[in-house]
Amino acid sequence: MDRSNLRNVIAMARDEEEKKIHLLRAFDVAASHDEVPDPYGMADGALEEVLEMVERAVDGLLNALGVVDPSDT
């Protein structure tokens, strides 16, 4: 999701829901920016890079939610 998508989702949300809406990469502590790029039409390897971004961000989201990584048990 990019900032345009974020604005659209926030516009549809009720006031109490707005604080629950975040860009996924906001949970990636290593991210230099918080948007996930669309790899369509990009150079070879872009899909893998985007997948790695999403995986790191999901790990951060799960950590923020207090979910234990099954590989850590």
C-alpha positions as CSV (number, residue, x, y, z in Angstrom):
1,M,0.0,0.0,0.0
2,D,1.2,3.5,-0.8
3,R,0.3,6.8,0.6
4,S,-2.5,7.3,-1.9
5,N,-4.1,4.0,-0.9
6,L,-3.6,5.0,2.8
7,R,-5.5,8.2,2.3
8,N,-8.3,6.4,0.5
9,V,-8.6,3.8,3.4
10,I,-8.5,6.5,6.0
11,A,-11.2,8.4,4.2
12,M,-13.5,5.4,4.5
13,A,-12.7,4.7,8.1
14,R,-14.7,5.9,11.1
15,D,-12.8,8.2,13.4
16,E,-12.1,5.5,16.0
17,E,-10.7,3.2,13.3
18,E,-8.3,5.7,11.8
19,K,-5.7,5.2,14.5
20,K,-5.6,1.5,13.6
21,I,-4.5,2.0,10.0
22,H,-0.8,1.9,9.2
23,L,1.4,1.3,6.2
24,L,2.9,-2.2,6.5
25,R,6.5,-1.1,6.3
26,A,6.0,1.2,9.4
27,F,6.7,-2.1,11.2
28,D,10.0,-2.7,9.5
29,V,12.7,-1.2,11.7
30,A,15.2,-1.4,8.9
31,A,13.1,0.4,6.3
32,S,14.3,3.7,5.0
33,H,10.7,4.5,3.8
34,D,7.3,3.1,4.6
35,E,5.8,2.3,1.2
36,V,5.9,-1.1,-0.5
37,P,6.7,-0.5,-4.1
38,D,4.7,-2.3,-6.9
39,P,7.3,-4.5,-8.6
40,Y,5.2,-4.8,-11.8
41,G,7.3,-3.7,-14.8
42,M,10.5,-3.3,-12.7
43,A,13.8,-5.0,-13.3
44,D,14.3,-8.7,-12.7
45,G,14.7,-9.4,-9.0
46,A,12.3,-6.7,-7.9
47,L,9.6,-9.2,-6.9
48,E,12.1,-10.9,-4.6
49,E,13.1,-7.6,-3.1
50,V,9.5,-6.6,-2.5
51,L,8.8,-10.0,-1.0
52,E,11.8,-9.6,1.4
53,M,10.4,-6.1,2.4
54,V,7.0,-7.6,3.1
55,E,8.4,-10.5,5.1
56,R,10.5,-8.1,7.3
57,A,7.5,-5.8,7.8
58,V,5.2,-8.8,8.7
59,D,7.8,-10.0,11.3
60,G,7.8,-6.5,12.8
61,L,4.0,-6.4,12.8
62,L,3.8,-9.8,14.5
63,N,6.3,-8.6,17.1
64,A,4.3,-5.4,17.7
65,L,1.2,-7.6,18.3
66,G,3.1,-9.8,20.7
67,V,2.8,-12.9,18.5
68,V,5.6,-15.4,19.1
69,D,7.4,-16.6,16.0
70,P,6.9,-20.4,15.8
71,S,10.5,-20.8,14.6
72,D,11.7,-19.3,17.9
73,T,10.0,-22.1,20.0
